[in-house]
């Protein structure tokens, strides 16, 4: 018995040349890429239904049609075994020269012996169990559907180079089951979030991805040009301002699972193209939002993981306990004992503390911006279990409603888990005149060199002038949530095709 494995001494180019030669021979004999074969069974379904059947039960001529990529092949003279992999799993095939050869295709078994790992094949036959009790298809009809010209990675090592995994996700999905399971789980997470929102009477909507004015977040946008209109446009950095326009229009509860784009650096937490879920609910506030967001994440965690406690990078995250709530100042003093609340009222003190870690802010930044910067430096990475940081300074929250208790703060929160921001929400600013002044302040900041500051959006101000009811709005980072629930260390592990530098 031999394993049909590419000889170690061959380089990839010689293997490709050999396979191209085989394809040429196929083209000369028949249609090289037939399109007239349809399977009626999947591997996983067959195993679930028949793995516990005894051999006698399978003697009732259960005929199936299967298709998939050949990932194993063992040639044994007049009979051989092969394993194919479809979208659900693997199933073994028993291929006998006497069974598949016919007057129409007398050389089929000989052809099969020259097929390669990675080829996509179709087979029809009856189910049976081998001596080792493995469910197998006894093939009566066999067809090569797609000739694979490139060899799969060596089967015992799979695809381990991280950069190649990201660049060639199609290969990663073929050979790494863990990768496949991550993206199956990602799909379930998004589906469960959507179901949760719809159950709570939220309407799913779609808003533009090309914006004449970038808005809804402080971020550097991607620019493009519309030829027919001869105007500069921007890829969406957030759907917020359009979603709130819909609340003005009378849709009290709306949400969008959206692709957004920010012209920022790459890291284990950042990809320039990413997925968020933003939602807005009229007649609610940021306190309601925190309770709702907590409930949503807890339920999705339970549905996806089967528990409200998960392991992430070797540590437990407990979603079952109420999420903690801390102000910026409380978080800084909790996670860095060298600072007192009195220190954090002193802008000069914070300035010196930030300089020590190489972080400098524009001179015209206020105390709130300095407190936020210090929080990001000394506290954020230490927050493990779900924690809301609340009551953000007004100068770093241009779309949030001013607190009734402190005019320097807003009714805003950010949710942190495992040292990173997962969600951002607030009671929406629905005072058109106040919002106009905030936009003007953002424009001044942009003119002073802040590339992430917002533009003045006159149409959004006009929408607010028609009247936005009291509203709470929140955005949840889907990619980062998926990272947590799939125990993935990098955002690239949960995005099918992450952004990469061009190959040299």
Secondary structure in CASP SS format (residue, H / E / C, confidence):
PFRMAT SS
TARGET T0000
AUTHOR 0000-0000-0000
METHOD secondary structure of the structure
MODEL  1
X C 1.00
X E 1.00
X E 1.00
X C 1.00
X C 1.00
X C 1.00
X C 1.00
X C 1.00
X C 1.00
X C 1.00
X C 1.00
X H 1.00
X H 1.00
X H 1.00
X H 1.00
X H 1.00
X H 1.00
X H 1.00
X H 1.00
X H 1.00
X H 1.00
X H 1.00
X H 1.00
X H 1.00
X H 1.00
X H 1.00
X H 1.00
X H 1.00
X H 1.00
X C 1.00
X C 1.00
X C 1.00
X C 1.00
X C 1.00
X C 1.00
X C 1.00
X C 1.00
X C 1.00
X C 1.00
X C 1.00
X C 1.00
X C 1.00
X H 1.00
X H 1.00
X H 1.00
X H 1.00
X H 1.00
X H 1.00
X H 1.00
X H 1.00
X C 1.00
X C 1.00
X C 1.00
X C 1.00
X C 1.00
X C 1.00
X H 1.00
X H 1.00
X H 1.00
X C 1.00
X C 1.00
X C 1.00
X E 1.00
X E 1.00
X E 1.00
X E 1.00
X E 1.00
X E 1.00
X E 1.00
X E 1.00
X E 1.00
X E 1.00
X E 1.00
X E 1.00
X E 1.00
X E 1.00
X C 1.00
X C 1.00
X E 1.00
X E 1.00
X E 1.00
X E 1.00
X E 1.00
X E 1.00
X E 1.00
X C 1.00
X C 1.00
X C 1.00
X C 1.00
X E 1.00
X E 1.00
X E 1.00
X E 1.00
X E 1.00
X E 1.00
X E 1.00
X H 1.00
X H 1.00
X H 1.00
X H 1.00
X C 1.00
X C 1.00
X C 1.00
X C 1.00
X C 1.00
X C 1.00
X C 1.00
X H 1.00
X H 1.00
X H 1.00
X H 1.00
X H 1.00
X H 1.00
X H 1.00
X C 1.00
X C 1.00
X C 1.00
X C 1.00
X C 1.00
X E 1.00
X E 1.00
X E 1.00
X E 1.00
X E 1.00
X E 1.00
X E 1.00
X E 1.00
X E 1.00
X E 1.00
X C 1.00
X C 1.00
X C 1.00
X C 1.00
X C 1.00
X E 1.00
X E 1.00
X E 1.00
X E 1.00
X E 1.00
X E 1.00
X E 1.00
X E 1.00
X E 1.00
X E 1.00
X E 1.00
X E 1.00
X C 1.00
X C 1.00
X C 1.00
X C 1.00
X C 1.00
X C 1.00
X C 1.00
X C 1.00
X C 1.00
X C 1.00
X C 1.00
X C 1.00
X C 1.00
X C 1.00
X C 1.00
X H 1.00
X H 1.00
X H 1.00
X H 1.00
X H 1.00
X H 1.00
X C 1.00
X H 1.00
X H 1.00
X H 1.00
X H 1.00
X H 1.00
X H 1.00
X H 1.00
X C 1.00
X H 1.00
X H 1.00
X H 1.00
X H 1.00
X H 1.00
X H 1.00
X H 1.00
X H 1.00
X H 1.00
X H 1.00
X H 1.00
X H 1.00
X H 1.00
X H 1.00
X H 1.00
X H 1.00
X H 1.00
X H 1.00
X H 1.00
X H 1.00
X H 1.00
X H 1.00
X H 1.00
X C 1.00
X C 1.00
X C 1.00
X E 1.00
X E 1.00
X C 1.00
X C 1.00
X C 1.00
X C 1.00
X C 1.00
X E 1.00
X E 1.00
X C 1.00
X C 1.00
X C 1.00
X C 1.00
X C 1.00
X C 1.00
X C 1.00
X C 1.00
X C 1.00
X C 1.00
X C 1.00
X E 1.00
X E 1.00
X E 1.00
X E 1.00
X C 1.00
X C 1.00
X C 1.00
X C 1.00
X E 1.00
X E 1.00
X E 1.00
X E 1.00
X E 1.00
X C 1.00
X C 1.00
X C 1.00
X C 1.00
X H 1.00
X H 1.00
X H 1.00
X H 1.00
X H 1.00
X H 1.00
X H 1.00
X H 1.00
X H 1.00
X C 1.00
X C 1.00
X C 1.00
X C 1.00
X E 1.00
X E 1.00
X E 1.00
X E 1.00
X E 1.00
X E 1.00
X E 1.00
X E 1.00
X E 1.00
X C 1.00
X C 1.00
X C 1.00
X C 1.00
X C 1.00
X C 1.00
X C 1.00
X C 1.00
X C 1.00
X C 1.00
X C 1.00
X E 1.00
X E 1.00
X E 1.00
X E 1.00
X E 1.00
X E 1.00
X E 1.00
X E 1.00
X E 1.00
X E 1.00
X C 1.00
X C 1.00
X C 1.00
X H 1.00
X H 1.00
X H 1.00
X H 1.00
X H 1.00
X H 1.00
X H 1.00
X H 1.00
X H 1.00
X H 1.00
X H 1.00
X H 1.00
X H 1.00
X H 1.00
X H 1.00
X H 1.00
X H 1.00
X H 1.00
X H 1.00
X H 1.00
X C 1.00
X C 1.00
X C 1.00
X E 1.00
X E 1.00
X E 1.00
X E 1.00
X C 1.00
X C 1.00
X E 1.00
X E 1.00
X E 1.00
X E 1.00
X C 1.00
X C 1.00
X C 1.00
X C 1.00
X C 1.00
X E 1.00
X E 1.00
X E 1.00
X E 1.00
X H 1.00
X H 1.00
X H 1.00
X H 1.00
X H 1.00
X H 1.00
X H 1.00
X H 1.00
X C 1.00
X C 1.00
X C 1.00
X C 1.00
X C 1.00
X C 1.00
X C 1.00
X H 1.00
X H 1.00
X H 1.00
X C 1.00
X H 1.00
X H 1.00
X H 1.00
X H 1.00
X H 1.00
X H 1.00
X H 1.00
X H 1.00
X H 1.00
X H 1.00
X C 1.00
X C 1.00
X C 1.00
X C 1.00
X C 1.00
X C 1.00
X C 1.00
X C 1.00
X C 1.00
X C 1.00
X H 1.00
X H 1.00
X H 1.00
X H 1.00
X H 1.00
X H 1.00
X H 1.00
X H 1.00
X H 1.00
X H 1.00
X H 1.00
X H 1.00
X C 1.00
X H 1.00
X H 1.00
X H 1.00
X C 1.00
X C 1.00
X C 1.00
X C 1.00
X E 1.00
X E 1.00
X E 1.00
X E 1.00
X C 1.00
X C 1.00
X E 1.00
X H 1.00
X H 1.00
X H 1.00
X C 1.00
X C 1.00
X C 1.00
X E 1.00
X C 1.00
X E 1.00
X C 1.00
X C 1.00
X C 1.00
X C 1.00
X C 1.00
X C 1.00
X E 1.00
X E 1.00
X C 1.00
X E 1.00
X E 1.00
X E 1.00
X E 1.00
X E 1.00
X E 1.00
X C 1.00
X C 1.00
X E 1.00
X E 1.00
X E 1.00
X E 1.00
X E 1.00
X E 1.00
X E 1.00
X E 1.00
X E 1.00
X C 1.00
X C 1.00
X C 1.00
X H 1.00
X H 1.00
X H 1.00
X H 1.00
X H 1.00
X H 1.00
X H 1.00
X H 1.00
X H 1.00
X H 1.00
X H 1.00
X H 1.00
X H 1.00
X H 1.00
X H 1.00
X H 1.00
X C 1.00
X C 1.00
X C 1.00
X C 1.00
X C 1.00
X C 1.00
X C 1.00
X C 1.00
X C 1.00
X C 1.00
X H 1.00
X H 1.00
X H 1.00
X H 1.00
X H 1.00
X H 1.00
X H 1.00
X H 1.00
X H 1.00
X C 1.00
X C 1.00
X C 1.00
X C 1.00
X E 1.00
X E 1.00
X E 1.00
X E 1.00
X E 1.00
X E 1.00
X E 1.00
X H 1.00
X H 1.00
X H 1.00
X H 1.00
X H 1.00
X H 1.00
X H 1.00
X H 1.00
X C 1.00
X C 1.00
X C 1.00
X C 1.00
X C 1.00
X H 1.00
X H 1.00
X H 1.00
X C 1.00
X C 1.00
X C 1.00
X C 1.00
X C 1.00
X C 1.00
X C 1.00
X C 1.00
X C 1.00
X C 1.00
X C 1.00
END
